[in-house]
Amino acid sequence: MAATADAVSAGAFPVLLSGDCNTSLGVIAGFQAGGLDPGFVWCDAHVDFHTPATDRFGSLDCQGLAMLTGRAWRELVRQTGLRPLRDNQVVLVGARSIDLDELRALEASGIGQLTVESFRDHASRVGVVESLTRLSPDGVHVHVDADVLDPSLAPANDYAEPGGLESGEIRQLVDEVASRSTVTSISVASYDAGLDPEGVLAGELIGIVVDAVGVFRSR
């Protein structure tokens, strides 16, 4: 949180590389500490929308989106300095591994959604992006769990799911958000270099980050 707050006050672009998705919550807390309230694009093959009551895995990493929106571990989240985001400040992109409990909770929420299929429908994608940016005057943080990408490049981690997005599509998403608002920051998580011996996926992820930095500098 503190590093993000310092970067924001210096007019810099925060980039977070981490082992799991939950650390991205600290980026939002850092912006909030500076009086800003960014939206959030959560790109992930998984929904991460479990709560302690439904999580059969016993893993905090399965609860990140629920924590971000105030549905799980409220006291722990409060201690990080994060004020949970409203549902309409969040868009979930590329999820394709969803447990039934998560699906029910997601359908009852106001979180925006772009499946792989709806992402590739121009009108659907633009509509969701425009709604998010309209409600996020302070810009948008883009979070990329590496397994949102199709594992044909290389498996991102042990939980890789088939049928994902291409890296160019994530870069397209960054550009479309930036054309309507500001991409304030980016986080990349859950990449296992041991499953990418040729560094193919690493190169694609680096390209996404470089593109995000580029659109920030060109504002």
N, C-alpha and C positions, 0 to 999 in steps of 0.2 A: 504494500500500500504506500509506504513512505517513498519508495523509489519512483513510483508512478506520480505521486503528488509533486515530487521534486522535478521530474521531467516535464510535467504539464506546466508548472510555474516558469520553467525555462523555455517554454515554447517548443519543446522537443516532441518526438513521436515515440511513445513507449512500445517496445517489442518484448514480448514474453515468450520464452521457450521453456517448456516444462514437461514433467513426466506425466501429469494428469490434468484433467480439465478444471478441477476445483480452484487451482491457483489463479485462474482468470478472474475470480471474484475479487481478488485483491486489487486488480487493475481498476475495476469499477469503483471500489472503495476509495482508491487514490484520487480519481476524478471527483467523486462526491466530496472528499475532504477539501477540494478546491472550489466547491460551490457549483460544480457542473453535474449534469444528470444525463449521461449518454444512453442511447439505446444499445441493444446487444443482438448480434447475429451469431447464433450457436450452430456451427456446422459440425455434424457428428453422425456417424452411422447408428449411434445409439441415442436414446432419448435422455438418459440420465435423469429420469423424473420419478424415481422411487423415493419413498420416505422410509424411516426406520420400521414402520409398520408393514411395509410391503416388500422390502428389499430382501430377497431370498439369498443374495450373495454376501451380505454383510460387508459391503464395500461403500465407503464414502464416495468413490468415484462414480457410483451408479446413482448418486443423489445430487449431483452438482446443479442441474437446472432447477430442481426442486428447492435447493438452498438459495439460488439466485433470486427466485421469485417468492421467497418467504414461506415455503411449505415444509421445510425440514430444518432441523437443528437451528431453531430461531435464536436461541441464546448464544450458541457458538458463532453464528453469523453476526449477531449484534456486537460481539466482542472484537470482531475483525474491523469494525467501523462501517460495514456495509449496510446501507438501507436497501432492503429488497426492492427489486424493480417491479413495476406494474406489468401485468401480462402483455399489455399492448405495446410495451417497450421492447419486446423480445420476439425474435423470429427463429424458429428451428428449421435447419436446412439439411436435407440429405439423409434423414433418419430412415432406417429400414430394418432395424432389429428392435422390436417393441414388445415388451411383456404386456399381458392383458391389463394388469393393474395400472401400468403407465398409460396405456391407450385410453382407458376410462378417464383417468385424471386429465390427460391432455385434451380429450374431446370436451370435457367440462370446463376447460380453461379458456382464456382469451388470448393465448399465445398464437402468434402467426406461424403458419407451417408451409414449407415447400418441400414436398417429397422430390425424389430424383425425377419422377415423371412430370410433376407440376412445375418444377424448376425449368424444365426444357420447353415448357409452354410459355412463350414470350409474354402473353397478356397476363397470365397468372403470376409470373415472376415480377413483372413490372408493378402490378397492383399491390402485391405484398410489400415490395421495396418502397413504393411511394407512401403507403400507409405508415410504415415504420419511420421513415425519414420525416414525414409530416409531424409525427408525435415526438420526434427526437431533435429538438432545435440545437442541442449541444453536441450533436454528432453521434456516431455509431462506432462501437467497438466490434471488431470481427474476430471471432474465436474459431480456430480450425483444429478439430481433433483429426489427426492424420488419417484415421480410418474412414473419414467421410469420402476419401478418394477410392477409386476402384482398385482392388488389389492386383489387377493385372499388371500394374506398374511394378509393384512389390508390396507384399503385405506390410501394413503399417505397424501392426502389433498382433498379439495372439488372438485378438477379438475381431480381426478383419472380416468384413462381410462383402459378399459379391454384389455387383450391380451398383457401384458407387459413381460419383461424379469424376470428371476429368479435372486436372489442375487448371486448365484454361477456363473452365466454367467457374471455378472459385475466383480467378482473376477477373472474369467478367462481372461477377457479383460485386467485387470490390469496386470496380470502375462504375457500376451502376449506382451503388450507394454514394460514391464520391460525387457523381454528377448531380445528385439531389441534395446532398448534405455534406458532412465532413467525416471521413474515416479517421477517427481519433487515435486509434491504436490497434494492434493485432496481437493475438496469442496463438501459438502452435503447440499442440500437446500430443502425447501418447505415441511418439515415434520410437520404434525399436530398431536401432542401426544393425543389430544382429540379423534381422530379417531382410536387410537391404544391402547385401555385400558389395554390390556394384555402385551403390550410392545413387541409383536412379530416382527413387522417391525423395531422397534428400534434396536432390537438385530441383525437383518440382516444388517442394515446400519452400526452398530458398527463393524460387521465382515468385511465389505468392507473396512472400514477405517483401521482396524488393519492389514488386509492383505496388504494394500498399504504401511503402515509404515514398515511392515516386509520386503517387497521386496526392499524398500529404504535402510534399514539397512544392507541387505545382499549383497549389491553391491560389 
